Amino acid sequence: MKPMRRLGQAMALPIVLAVSAGILHASATPAQKCAVAKNKAAAKKVLGKLKCWQKAIAAGLPAADSSCLSAAEAKFHDAITKAEFSGSCAVTGDETSIEDAVNACVASIVSLTPATTTTTSAASSTTTMTATSTTTTTTACAYTAFTPVAQDAVDALGLDAAGDLNVPASCSGSPTVCCPGGTPLSPCGPLQFDFVAQPGDAPTEVISSADGCTCSNRYNVTLRARVKTISDLPVNVFGTDCNLHIDSTAGSNQQVQFDFQVMFSCDHIRMGPVGTVAVSGTEAADFSLSGGVGCQGFNPGTSFYNSVLQETISQNLSFAALCRCGSDLVSCGP
């Protein structure tokens, strides 16, 4: 009978552990549940962004698809907002801090998993990227160092000849942006960014060292631009289709300000990653909704409008590292 008794005890152990786990989970405080929810949101964002990069690397592309990255950003934002909605979180307003940590993690992993090898010549300040193959070895470019100057960040945005940027679709939450009928619209807008200073303007491009060390590789960047929609952006407000018009020249302050930090390697060969973009200087007069009665009577506030500007800038600055190849900026890996 003793063997049978031991068997019964062994079978009972998993049951006790399972019940105990259930009791621990059930007794979690609201603050603990919030912490778990934010932790999960961060983990899912890391996985989501890495999947975007995996697709790009497999296809031989220099950067991850911006719409793919924006989708991961939107899901993360919604999850954090939902977690804080209960009002039980021990810490609130920490979305940006968590986001910075996630982006740094993603950038580090991307840098550590290159599809090419890098060699550096000690005799010069250039880095040569070499693509390896079983049959051939091809030198792609001799990279030149960044100064660095704020114009480097403007160049990294990838503005077209007219100064336009596509607006990323956001199909979750409300209002949705560039997602008519629930389908992401691309291209959307676009938004035009005019960085040309006019009389009386604050400086349009400012950069300064953020650490002050000998190997200064972290810089604060401020960009100021006049911003307007070339075509109104389709938005849906609680089931009502509206059109969002943006024109920063409509208010008394005509420049929108974008602040962020950017990393450079110690030799200034590589630029990136870029931290979270903060938007300021906007006014209610800069934005307007048109459409049905529901559109005219609804005002989501400047925080929503700023998020549209933030995502538009952020999607083009979401890279692990860029190098200067002649007059071009290219993805240079680690």
N, C-alpha and C positions, 0 to 999 in steps of 0.2 A: 504493500500500500504506500510505502514511502515514496517510490518513484512517482506514483500518481499524485501525491500531495505536492511534490516539487513541481510537477507539470501544472497543477492548478495555480500554484503561486506564480509561476512564470507567465501564465496566461493572464493573470490578474494584473501584473505590473504595467503592461501597455495601457490597460483600461484605466488604471489609477493615474498614470501620467497624462493620458488624454483628458480625463476629467479635470485634473489639476490645471492643465493648460487652459481649458475652457474657463475655469474659475478665475485664473489670473487675467485672462483677456477681458472677461466680463467685468472685473473690478477695476479696470484701467480708468483713471480720472479723465475728465474732458481735456485737460491740458496735455496728458500723455497721448490721448487719441489724436490731438492736433499735431503733436510732434511727429507721431508715426505717419500721419497723412502727408506732412511736408517732406519727411524723409523719403517716402515712396514717390512723391512728385519729383524730387531731385533725381532719384534713381531712374525713373522712367524717362526723364529728360536726357540724362547721359546716354541711355540706351538708344533713344530716338535719334539724337544727333549723330551718334556713332554709326547708326544704320545709314544715315544720309551720306556720311563720309565713306562708308564701305562701298556704297553704290558708285560714288564718284571715283574712288580708287580703282575699282574693278573695271570701270569704263575708261580709265586713263585720263580723267578730267582733272583740271587744276584745283577745283574747289567743289564743295558740296552744293547741291541744288538749293537755291534760296527758298523756294516754296516748301521744300521738305524740312528745312531748318525752321522756317516760320511756323509750320504745323506743330513741331515739337515745342516751340516757344509758347504757342497759344494754349496747348494742353497743360503745360506747366503753370501758366498764369491762371487758368481756370481752376486748377487743382488747389493752388495756394489761396486763391480768393474764396473758394468753397471751404477750405480748412479754417480760415479766419472769420468766416461769416458767423460762426456760432458765438464768437466773442470769448472763447474759453482758452485761447492760446496763451502760453506763458510769455511769448514774445510775438509782437505783431510788427508789420511793416518791414519785415526782413527779407522780402522777396528778392530785392536787388542783391543782397549779400549772398543768399543761397545761389542765385543765378550766376554771380561772378565765380563762385566756387565750382559750379557745374561746368561753366565755359572753360575755366582754367584746366579742369580735369580732362575735358574733351580735347582741348588743344594739346595737352601733354601726351595723351594717348596717340593722337594723330601724328604728333612729332616723333614718337617712339616707334611708329610702325610705317616707315617710308617704303615706297616701292622702288626707290633709287638709292644709290650710295652717294655720299658727299666727301670730297677731298678738298683740303685747304692748303694753299701754297704759302709757306712761311716767308717767301721773298716778296710778297705783295699783299695788298689789303683786299684782294678779290677771292671769292670762293667759286670753285668750279663744280657744277653738278654733272655727274656722269651716269648715264643710263646703262645698266649692265644687261648683257644677254649672253647666251651660250655661244653665239657666233660673232657678234659685233659689239664694239664699245663706242658710244657716240657722245661727244661733248656737246651739251645743250647751250650753255652760256657761261661767260665769265661775269659773275655778279659784282657790281660796284656798290660801295657803302652808301647808306643814307647819310644826310648831313647831321642830324635829322632836322626837318622843318615842318611846320604845320601843313604846307602844301603836299607833303607826302600823304597825309591823311585824306586830303581832298582828292588826290590822285587815286587813292585806294577805293574811293566811293564808286569809281567807274561811271561818272556822269557821261552821257552822250554829248554830241556836239552842241545841243541846245541846253545842256545843263539839267536834263531830265533823269528821273529815277522811277522805275516801276514800283507801284504800291503793292505789298504782299497781301494776299487774301487771308482773312480771318473769318472762319465759318463757324466758330463756336462762341457761345455766350450771346449777349445782346447789348448793344447793336453788333451785327456782323458787318464786315467791310469787304467789298470786292467779292461778294459771294452771292450773286443773284440766283434765286431759286435753289440755294444750297450748293451751287456748283462754283468752285474757285475760278475767278476770272483773271486771266493773265494774257497780255499785259492789262494793267488797270491804271487809270489816271492819264498820264503819269503826273508826278509832282515835279515842278521845276524849282531848282535851287540856284539862286543868283548870289554868288560870293563876291561880286565886284563891289568894292566900297564906293559909296557916294558921299558928297560933302556932309559933314555932321555925323557920319556913321561911327560906331565903335569899331575897333579893329576886327577885320573879318576872320583872321587866322592868327591864333596865338598858341605858342608851345613853350613849356618850361619843364625843367627837371623836377621830378616828384620825389627823388630820394637824395640828391645832392652828393652822391658818392663819386669816387674817381671813375668807376665804371658805371656811368649813369645810363641805365637802360629802361627806366620807367618815367614816362613823360605825361604831363597833364596837357590836354589839347582842348582848345575852345574854338569852335567855328560859328560864325554868324552869317546868316543868309536871308535874303528875301525869298519867301516860299509861296507858291500858288499852285492850284490844280489846273492842269491844261484842260482836262475834262473832269466834270464832277464825279465823285466816287459813289458807286451804288452802295447804300447801307440799308440794313433792315432793322427797324426798331420795333420790337415786340410784334412782329408779323406785318408791319407796314413798310413798304418799299419807299425809300427816300433817296435824295441825292445830297452829298456833302460837298460844299464848296469851301475852299481854303484860299485866303489871300492875306498874307501878313502885312501888306501895305494899307489895309483898310483901317487899322487901328493907329493909335498915336505912336506906338513903337513898331517900326517897320521890320526890324531884324529879329529872327528867331535864333536863339542861342542853343548850341549843342555842346555839351561837355562830356568828356570821357578820358580814360587813360589808355595809353598804348605802350606796349613793350617793344624794346629793341634788343638785339643781341649785343654783347659788349663791344664787338667789332662793328656794330651798326650795319651788318650785312643783311640781317633779317628783321623785318618789322611784323609784330603781332605776337600774341593775340591782342584784341581790343576789348576793354571792359565795357560795362553797361553804359549806354548813352542816356544822359539826362537832358531833358528839354525844358527851356524856360523862355520867358520874354513874350509869350503869346497872350492875346487878349480875346475876350468874347467876340469883339468885332471882326476878328480874323476868320471866323467860322460861321457858316449858315447852312441850314437844312431846308431843302425845298421838296415839294411833293404834296401829298394829301394833308388833310387837317391834322392828323396825328403827327406828321412831321413838323408842322409849323408850331405845334404846341409842346413839343418835346425838346428839352435841352439836356443832353447827357453830361455837360460840363467840360471845362477845358482839359481835365485829366484824360477824358476819353480822346479828345482831339489830339492832345499831346502824344498819346500812345500810338496813334496813326503815324505821326511824324517820327516817333522813336523807332517803330518797327521798320519804316522805310529806310532810315539811315542804318539801323542795326543789321538788316539783312545783307547789306553790301559790305559791312565791316566784320562779318562773321567768318573770319579765316584764321587758320592756325599760324601761318607765316607767309609773308610776301617778300620777294627779292626784286632788286632792280636790274633788269636785263636791257641795257641800253636805255631807251626812253620808256620802256614798258615795265609794268609790274606783273610778276608771274608768281605762281605758287612754287615755293622752294622747299617745302617739307621741313624736316628738323634742322 
